[in-house]
């Protein structure tokens, strides 16, 4: 079995994964960080939001170096496979090693951003790493709202440089990111009776890869909500379809892996639906033959339904889901291969007599982000929904004159004998918000290689952790004097 190196980093990562830390429920993680600092006689502070800073003095001879902030977020995306019994509020993540990869048993791994946090904490714990004064910043609720970064006051951190450890491709140094905004559409419906003689069935879309709605949006992965809406739209053109339930996806920043609807159709149409589902499944399997090897679209009999969503609302909902853009909208004209603008049809939830559709839009250009949100708004408003968008968060504009970037690139070439890739990322990073509150802050972002982030397929490429560790300590050693 592959050795987990550096041992200190992986030991701390194991401790972190024993701490439940769903977004907006990071209290146990804050307690863990407070105890970690106290045991090492390190300075610890929190702000009103619950963001944490642990500070460490410079090692001898490095006192005059500029202060560096290492930053990650406390929370993790909590996704699990449907057949897994797991409570993210109480249970420890169960990890295992598969070749060169670390994975979790049926859940997200928590390496986003747990492995970045472990790297920072390992620096705080080390007595053999040369560094100037450092602060380690751990923010709250990055995954569902960037809440910690939004609410952090100027002056809470005091470094000149910031290293964000929330990136997912070793050998790539990120210097810019997309901004984002969430748009929510709410359909109000009334219950109506399902006619006598109608046959009820459940239509399910399962087995998709899912993934991060920023990093993975350009990888031609299927969206379960879109596939479900597409099938329902097709059937509504042929027959009377009564929709009693519809659910899909969970998080604004995850491509939905599963979705289902409970429908009722005239009894003489039930076989048509089943045949259509088989044909549709074959067609979609061909369309996504490379990316979705485990795609399943099933139609099964279910308990006869007596009530359904009124027909007008059901058709408005399905038609707008069919029409709403999902995926890449535009590619960057400045950076080859970078997605500029996208939208993700993230979740569909029934709450009382409301159906709530959550979408997220991203762009590296503020006006393009807003235009994408307006496009989504227009589709759902035409369908009669109440639509709101949140305030969103800004992108992070690359700084070509970054001193920290030069240090990081030179360090990487010296250590590994090759050039790192300097890139911008379509995902959102807290650096965008930091750049607003700390205009002079010099930032880069990097981290070990992760795949399948925001899904139970999340995995960490073990050898890259040691590479990032060596890169990080070499950067700290070469930070210039004030």
Secondary structure, DSSP 8 states (H G I E B T S, - for coil): ----SSHHHHHHHHHHHTS--BTT--HHHHHHHHHHHHHTT-EEEE-TT--EEEEE---TT-TTB--EEEEEES-B---B-TT----TTT----EEEETTEEEESSB--SHHHHHHHHHHHHHHH-SS---SSEEEEEES-HHHH-HHHHH--TTS---SEEEE-----TTEEEEEE-EEEEEEEEEE--EEE--TTEEEEEEEEE-----BTTTTTTS----HHHHHHHHHHHHHTTS-EEEEEEEE---TTB----EEEEEEEEGGGHHHHHHHHHHHHHHHHHHTTTT-TT-EEEEEE----SEEE-HHHHHHHHHHHHHS--EEEEE-SSSTT-EEEEEEEEEEEEETTEEEEEEEEEESSHHHHHHHHHHHHHHHHHTT-EEEE---B--B---TT-HHHHHHHHHHHHHHSS--EEEEESS--THHHHHHH-TT-EEEE----EESTTSTT-EEEHHHHHHHHHHHHHHHHT--B-
